[in-house]
């Protein structure tokens, strides 16, 4: 007995039956949540897909690396491919890291704003309903401890903000328009920072009986202003960073033009294929040629000069006979896809990965 074949067939069948049942059954049956683990299972398939991407990358390195090492035919093409792959990976990872760092810098101000609002809400609840506050959060630290943590975190965030603003003033060469945007964002940040610093001084020198809770509420507006305008400032800096310029050079300067060049070369093959397809050899080819000529003439003003109703006739050809033909093709493709899916599900067509060697 071929245990390898049987194991692959069982795993394939179980995977197929799960998604089939997940599609046809309701979310809950007899009080049992059938979709409880669906998200975890879906994440598992995403993980498998990520592993497949990694295997594809390893396969590329092995295939083209061996071609370069042994100087086989097409070694220069392999060098270009691997060099482009490495450059895009480095630049993309650097761009992702820059976005993650900038996002964390912005997020801390909104988190401090929400933290201040939460401290205020909990303190007011403890004053109005002490029993309810104790029941909702029995292990909550005292307000003094939480405020001390807030003031410490806010002071560190403002210090880091000042340092980053000073470093950013010498980064990159900006156009006049971007300089104005940068200056406006920096002015708003400094205005919000001053308000935060004033409120921080109030919190440091106040107690629970002298407006401490009201000072927390004042933090919401300046922290929101600092967070939003800091995001704008970081985005302007990022647009002129070396990472972004390198990405534009590789993607917009090389990848997009190379794709356009490839499709322009394919146009000659398309013209050759159209010539071969439109040669009149039978009644069917004559009908197709006539329909193509009518559609093309209906697209240009010369067709209207020949016959005023030609654009309407072209539209009728596209919406009625052409749509009916496409529906038939789509129906046949759907049935064929369903048959292939069932054959794969039942491991009928799987000799490529289960065959004996």
Rosetta blueprint (number, residue, H / E / L):
1 X L
2 X L
3 X H
4 X H
5 X H
6 X H
7 X H
8 X H
9 X H
10 X H
11 X H
12 X H
13 X H
14 X H
15 X H
16 X H
17 X H
18 X H
19 X H
20 X H
21 X H
22 X H
23 X H
24 X H
25 X L
26 X L
27 X L
28 X E
29 X E
30 X L
31 X L
32 X E
33 X E
34 X L
35 X L
36 X L
37 X L
38 X H
39 X H
40 X H
41 X H
42 X H
43 X H
44 X H
45 X H
46 X H
47 X H
48 X H
49 X H
50 X H
51 X H
52 X H
53 X H
54 X H
55 X H
56 X H
57 X H
58 X H
59 X H
60 X H
61 X H
62 X H
63 X H
64 X H
65 X H
66 X H
67 X H
68 X H
69 X H
70 X L
71 X L
72 X L
73 X L
74 X L
75 X H
76 X H
77 X H
78 X H
79 X H
80 X H
81 X H
82 X H
83 X H
84 X H
85 X H
86 X H
87 X H
88 X H
89 X H
90 X H
91 X H
92 X H
93 X H
94 X H
95 X H
96 X H
97 X H
98 X H
99 X H
100 X H
101 X H
102 X H
103 X H
104 X H
105 X H
106 X H
107 X H
108 X H
109 X H
110 X H
111 X H
112 X H
113 X H
114 X H
115 X H
116 X H
117 X H
118 X H
119 X H
120 X H
121 X H
122 X H
123 X H
124 X H
125 X H
126 X H
127 X H
128 X H
129 X L
130 X H
131 X H
132 X H
133 X H
134 X H
135 X H
136 X H
137 X L
138 X L
139 X L
140 X L
141 X L
142 X L
143 X H
144 X H
145 X H
146 X H
147 X H
148 X H
149 X H
150 X H
151 X H
152 X H
153 X H
154 X H
155 X H
156 X H
157 X H
158 X H
159 X H
160 X H
161 X H
162 X H
163 X H
164 X H
165 X H
166 X H
167 X H
168 X H
169 X L
170 X L
171 X L
172 X L
173 X L
174 X L
175 X L
176 X H
177 X H
178 X H
179 X H
180 X H
181 X H
182 X H
183 X H
184 X H
185 X H
186 X H
187 X H
188 X H
189 X H
190 X H
191 X H
192 X H
193 X H
194 X H
195 X H
196 X H
197 X H
198 X H
199 X H
200 X H
201 X H
202 X H
203 X H
204 X H
205 X H
206 X L
207 X L
208 X L
209 X L
210 X L
211 X L
212 X H
213 X H
214 X H
215 X H
216 X H
217 X H
218 X H
219 X H
220 X H
221 X H
222 X H
223 X H
224 X H
225 X H
226 X H
227 X H
228 X H
229 X H
230 X H
231 X H
232 X H
233 X H
234 X H
235 X H
236 X H
237 X H
238 X H
239 X H
240 X L
241 X L
242 X H
243 X H
244 X H
245 X H
246 X H
247 X H
248 X H
249 X H
250 X H
251 X H
252 X H
253 X H
254 X H
255 X H
256 X H
257 X H
258 X H
259 X H
260 X H
261 X H
262 X H
263 X H
264 X H
265 X H
266 X H
267 X H
268 X H
269 X H
270 X H
271 X H
272 X H
273 X H
274 X H
275 X H
276 X H
277 X H
278 X L
279 X L
280 X L
281 X L
282 X L
283 X H
284 X H
285 X H
286 X H
287 X H
288 X H
289 X H
290 X H
291 X H
292 X H
293 X H
294 X H
295 X H
296 X H
297 X H
298 X H
299 X H
300 X L
301 X H
302 X H
303 X H
304 X H
305 X H
306 X H
307 X L
308 X L
309 X L
310 X H
311 X H
312 X H
313 X H
314 X H
315 X H
316 X H
317 X H
318 X H
319 X H
320 X H
321 X H
322 X H
323 X H
324 X H
325 X H
326 X H
327 X H
328 X H
329 X H
330 X H
331 X H
332 X H
333 X H
334 X H
335 X H
336 X H
337 X H
338 X H
339 X H
340 X H
341 X H
342 X H
343 X H
344 X H
345 X H
346 X L
347 X L
348 X L
349 X L
350 X L
351 X H
352 X H
353 X H
354 X H
355 X L
356 X L
357 X L
